[in-house]
Amino acid sequence: MTSDLLPLRKLMTRQDLTRAESADLLEGLLRHDSEGWKLLAYSVASQTKGETVEELLGMWDALHRLTGDYPLDLAGRRPLEVSSSGASGVRKINVSTLTALIAGDREVPVIKHSFWKVTGIAGSADVLHAVGIFTPGVSLEQVQKAIDEVGVAFYSPLFVSRELGNVSNFGRVLAEKQIGVSTPFHLMAPIFTPVPIVYRMFGLNNAAQFEPLTELFRGIGFRNGLLVQGSDHLDEATVSGPSRVRGYRAGEDFDFQLTPESVGLASAPVEAIAATDARSNTRDFLHIVHGLETGPKRDLVALNAGLALWISERAGRIEDGVREALRRLESGEVREKLRRLVELTGDVEVLRAAEREHLGT
């Protein structure tokens, strides 16, 4: 019996693994299971039983053993990561990507995981590709330059780290064969980062994850952590109703309902914040970045950027963060961030072509 069969059988009989057992099992599978059969067995068993916080921490440890910490110079900085779980079933614009562009600065850079769409209209990597940034081609050297000069960088460990090749191949095969199996990687992939993040904001598609992921973030060691889900099931804070916001900040726990009106924004129906297709999504993205959008889609982004500024301790109140987000959009700062970011990590001609097509400039 190989060393990975015993913990696999424990999962299959719905026995919990310790953090160390989870880490050792997954590390072995990620290093050696190039065909993905054991990863599939692991995924089915883990999802059927339901992952514990200890098992999720073990997953984090296993991934980190493969990648290590990326050799980025972050001295004197307090990095923030903003992302969401996806698969909410709600058609939406790229809220977390826009939030990153607004909230990132040199002191608190946003170093954001960016990947292709899985279930939505366009993932972060899709919309960035449409405006000139091909995230699979972004190197760590370019990430460092973007942090230093812009305070925002888009990348993915799945693109940067060859050591994660087996899990990338596993996900590709599941998609190609239309297996339709939910895996623990659907949750952990957008959470894991080889960058020593200080602040973490994450949108949920499942309300049952609020409590365990709060504890996961503590176990990982994030100084502040924020989890959010809209009442319309959006895996972001929403403007179509209240949102639940849970986590910890400056040593204190919080768990409250947030409405757009409470921070100076208007409510809007969920249809008003939806994208219709990839092309309209790119148009919305550029209109918001250029400060041309003043309706519900801009407000949706400002609400989430306000939360990001608050959880990273640059706004005393969420409403102050929202006002600062709106100021940054209106001032042209965000437009200039995108332009410089494309110069450093992408193709300026693609950005110019997209602006001509969608803005008429």
C-alpha positions in Angstrom: 0.0 0.0 0.0 1.5 3.3 -1.0 1.8 6.1 1.6 -1.1 8.1 0.1 -3.7 5.4 0.2 -4.2 5.3 4.0 -5.2 9.0 4.3 -7.2 8.7 1.1 -9.1 5.8 2.6 -9.7 7.8 5.8 -11.3 10.6 3.7 -13.4 8.0 1.9 -14.8 6.7 5.2 -15.5 10.3 6.3 -12.7 10.5 8.8 -11.0 13.9 9.3 -7.3 14.4 8.6 -5.0 16.4 10.8 -3.3 19.5 9.2 -0.1 17.5 8.8 -1.8 14.5 7.3 -3.7 16.8 4.8 -0.4 18.6 3.8 1.6 15.4 3.4 -1.2 13.7 1.3 -1.7 16.6 -1.0 2.0 17.4 -1.4 2.6 13.9 -2.6 -0.3 13.9 -5.0 0.7 17.3 -6.5 4.3 16.2 -7.0 3.7 12.8 -8.4 0.1 12.3 -9.8 0.6 13.6 -13.3 -2.4 11.7 -14.7 -4.8 13.1 -12.0 -6.5 9.8 -11.0 -5.6 10.1 -7.3 -6.3 13.8 -7.3 -9.8 12.9 -8.6 -10.3 10.4 -5.8 -9.0 12.9 -3.3 -11.4 15.6 -4.6 -14.5 13.4 -4.5 -13.7 12.0 -1.1 -12.8 15.4 0.4 -15.9 17.1 -1.1 -18.2 14.3 0.0 -17.0 14.4 3.6 -16.6 18.2 3.7 -13.3 19.9 4.4 -12.4 20.9 7.9 -10.4 24.1 8.6 -7.4 21.8 9.6 -7.6 20.1 6.2 -7.8 23.4 4.4 -4.7 24.6 6.3 -3.0 21.4 5.2 -3.9 22.2 1.6 -2.3 25.6 2.0 0.8 24.1 3.5 1.1 21.6 0.7 0.8 24.3 -2.0 3.3 26.5 -0.2 5.8 23.6 0.1 5.8 23.4 -3.7 6.0 27.2 -4.4 7.8 28.7 -1.4 7.5 32.4 -0.9 8.1 34.4 -4.1 11.3 36.5 -4.0 9.6 39.9 -4.0 10.9 42.9 -2.2 8.0 44.0 0.0 10.0 45.7 2.7 7.9 48.5 4.4 4.8 47.4 2.5 1.5 45.8 3.7 0.2 43.8 0.7 -3.5 43.2 0.1 -5.2 40.5 -1.9 -8.8 40.9 -3.2 -10.6 38.0 -5.0 -13.8 35.9 -4.9 -14.7 32.3 -5.1 -16.7 32.6 -8.4 -19.5 30.3 -9.4 -22.1 32.5 -7.7 -24.6 32.1 -10.5 -24.9 35.9 -10.8 -23.8 37.6 -14.0 -21.5 40.4 -13.0 -18.7 42.7 -14.1 -15.1 42.1 -12.9 -15.5 43.7 -9.5 -12.4 42.4 -7.7 -10.1 43.3 -10.6 -11.5 46.9 -10.7 -11.3 47.0 -6.9 -7.6 46.1 -7.1 -6.9 48.9 -9.5 -8.7 51.4 -7.2 -7.4 50.2 -3.9 -3.8 49.4 -4.7 -0.9 51.9 -3.9 2.8 51.6 -3.2 2.3 51.4 0.6 -0.5 48.8 0.4 -0.1 47.1 -3.0 -2.8 44.8 -4.3 -1.1 41.6 -5.6 -4.0 39.9 -7.2 -4.5 36.3 -8.4 -5.9 36.5 -12.0 -7.3 33.5 -13.9 -9.5 32.7 -16.9 -13.2 32.4 -16.5 -14.5 29.2 -15.0 -18.3 29.8 -14.9 -18.9 33.5 -15.5 -18.8 35.7 -18.6 -15.2 36.8 -18.2 -12.6 36.1 -15.5 -10.0 38.5 -14.4 -7.4 37.2 -16.9 -10.0 37.5 -19.7 -10.8 41.1 -19.2 -7.1 42.0 -18.6 -6.2 40.2 -21.8 -8.8 42.4 -23.6 -7.0 45.5 -22.4 -3.5 44.4 -23.0 -2.3 42.3 -20.0 -1.7 38.6 -20.7 -1.4 37.3 -17.2 0.1 33.9 -18.1 3.1 35.8 -19.5 3.6 38.1 -16.5 6.9 37.3 -14.8 7.9 37.9 -11.1 10.3 40.6 -12.3 7.3 42.4 -13.9 5.2 41.9 -10.8 8.0 43.6 -8.8 8.1 46.6 -11.2 4.3 46.9 -11.1 4.4 46.9 -7.2 7.1 49.5 -7.1 5.6 51.9 -9.7 1.9 51.3 -9.6 1.0 49.5 -6.4 -1.0 46.9 -8.3 0.0 43.6 -10.0 -1.9 40.8 -11.6 -0.5 37.3 -11.8 -1.4 33.7 -10.9 0.7 31.0 -9.1 -0.8 28.5 -11.6 1.0 30.5 -14.4 4.2 31.3 -12.5 5.0 28.1 -10.6 5.9 25.0 -12.7 5.5 23.0 -9.5 1.8 23.4 -9.7 1.7 21.9 -13.2 -0.1 18.7 -12.1 -3.0 20.6 -10.5 -3.3 22.9 -13.5 -3.4 19.8 -15.8 -6.0 18.2 -13.5 -8.3 21.2 -13.8 -7.8 21.3 -17.6 -8.7 17.6 -18.0 -11.8 18.0 -15.8 -13.0 20.9 -18.0 -12.2 19.2 -21.3 -13.9 16.0 -20.3 -16.8 17.9 -18.7 -16.5 15.8 -15.5 -18.6 18.2 -13.5 -16.9 17.4 -10.2 -16.5 20.1 -7.6 -13.0 19.9 -6.0 -11.3 21.5 -3.0 -9.1 23.4 -5.5 -12.1 25.5 -6.7 -12.0 27.0 -3.2 -8.3 27.0 -2.5 -7.0 28.1 -5.9 -8.3 31.7 -5.5 -7.3 31.8 -1.9 -3.7 30.5 -2.1 -0.8 32.9 -2.7 3.0 32.5 -2.4 3.1 36.2 -1.6 3.2 37.1 2.2 -0.1 38.9 2.2 -1.0 41.1 5.2 -4.7 41.9 4.4 -7.2 39.6 2.8 -10.6 40.3 1.3 -12.6 37.4 -0.2 -16.1 37.1 -1.7 -18.1 33.9 -1.0 -20.6 32.0 -3.1 -21.7 29.9 -0.1 -22.9 31.4 3.2 -21.8 28.3 5.1 -18.2 29.2 4.5 -18.2 32.4 6.6 -17.2 30.8 9.9 -14.6 28.2 8.6 -12.9 30.6 6.3 -12.6 33.2 9.0 -10.7 30.6 11.0 -8.7 29.6 7.9 -7.6 33.2 7.4 -6.5 33.4 11.1 -4.6 30.1 10.7 -2.8 31.3 7.6 -1.8 34.4 9.5 -3.4 37.3 7.7 -3.4 40.4 10.0 -6.9 41.4 8.9 -9.4 39.2 7.0 -12.8 40.1 5.5 -15.4 37.7 3.9 -18.4 39.0 2.1 -21.5 37.8 0.3 -24.5 39.8 -1.2 -28.1 38.9 -0.3 -28.5 38.4 -4.1 -25.8 35.6 -3.8 -23.2 37.8 -5.4 -19.8 36.8 -4.3 -19.0 40.5 -3.6 -20.7 43.2 -1.6 -23.8 44.1 -3.6 -25.8 47.3 -4.2 -29.0 45.3 -4.9 -29.6 44.8 -1.2 -27.7 44.1 2.1 -24.5 42.1 2.2 -23.1 40.1 5.1 -19.6 41.1 6.1 -17.6 39.0 8.5 -14.0 38.8 9.7 -11.5 40.5 11.9 -9.7 43.9 11.9 -7.2 45.5 14.2 -7.7 42.6 16.7 -11.5 42.8 16.8 -14.1 40.5 15.2 -17.0 41.8 13.2 -20.1 40.4 11.6 -22.7 42.8 10.2 -25.1 43.6 7.4 -23.9 46.3 5.0 -26.4 48.3 2.8 -25.4 50.6 0.0 -27.5 53.4 1.6 -25.5 53.2 4.8 -22.3 54.3 2.9 -24.0 56.9 0.7 -24.8 54.8 -2.4 -28.1 54.1 -4.0 -29.6 50.6 -4.3 -30.2 49.1 -7.7 -31.7 45.9 -9.1 -29.3 43.1 -9.8 -30.0 43.4 -13.5 -28.4 46.9 -13.4 -25.1 45.5 -12.4 -24.9 42.5 -14.7 -22.7 42.2 -17.8 -24.4 40.6 -20.8 -21.3 39.3 -22.7 -17.5 39.5 -22.8 -17.5 42.5 -25.1 -19.9 44.6 -22.9 -17.9 43.5 -19.9 -14.7 45.0 -21.4 -16.7 48.2 -22.2 -18.0 48.4 -18.7 -14.5 47.8 -17.3 -13.0 50.7 -19.4 -15.9 53.1 -18.7 -15.4 52.6 -14.9 -11.6 52.9 -15.1 -11.9 56.1 -17.1 -14.4 57.6 -14.7 -17.2 57.7 -17.4 -19.6 55.4 -15.6 -21.6 57.0 -12.8 -24.4 54.4 -12.3 -24.9 51.2 -10.4 -21.9 49.4 -11.8 -19.5 52.1 -10.7 -21.2 52.1 -7.3 -20.8 48.3 -7.0 -17.1 48.7 -7.6 -16.8 51.7 -5.2 -18.6 49.8 -2.5 -16.1 46.9 -2.7 -13.1 49.2 -3.0 -14.3 51.0 0.0 -14.3 47.7 2.0 -10.8 47.0 0.7 -9.6 50.4 1.9 -11.2 49.8 5.2 -9.9 46.3 5.9 -6.4 47.5 5.0 -6.7 50.2 7.6 -6.5 53.2 5.2 -10.1 54.3 5.9 -11.5 54.7 9.4 -15.0 53.9 8.3 -16.4 52.0 5.3 -18.1 55.1 4.0 -14.8 57.0 4.1 -13.3 54.2 2.0 -16.2 54.5 -0.5 -15.7 58.3 -0.8 -12.0 57.7 -1.4 -12.7 55.1 -4.1 -15.0 57.5 -5.9 -12.4 60.3 -5.7 -9.8 58.0 -7.2 -12.1 57.1 -10.1 -13.1 60.7 -10.7 -9.6 62.1 -10.5 -8.2 59.9 -13.3 -5.8 58.1 -11.0 -7.2 54.7 -11.8 -7.0 55.3 -15.5 -3.3 56.2 -15.2 -2.7 53.1 -13.1 -4.1 50.9 -15.8 -2.1 52.7 -18.5 1.2 52.4 -16.6 0.5 48.8 -15.6 -0.1 47.8 -19.2 3.2 49.6 -20.1 5.0 47.5 -17.5 3.4 44.1 -17.9 1.5 44.1 -21.2 0.9 45.6 -24.7 0.0 49.2 -24.9 -1.3 48.9 -28.5 -3.9 46.4 -27.3 -5.1 48.8 -24.7 -5.3 51.7 -27.2 -7.3 49.5 -29.6 -9.7 48.6 -26.8 -10.1 52.2 -25.8 -10.8 53.2 -29.5 -13.4 50.4 -29.8 -15.2 51.0 -26.5 -14.6 54.6 -25.7 -14.2 56.2 -29.1 -10.9 57.7 -28.2 
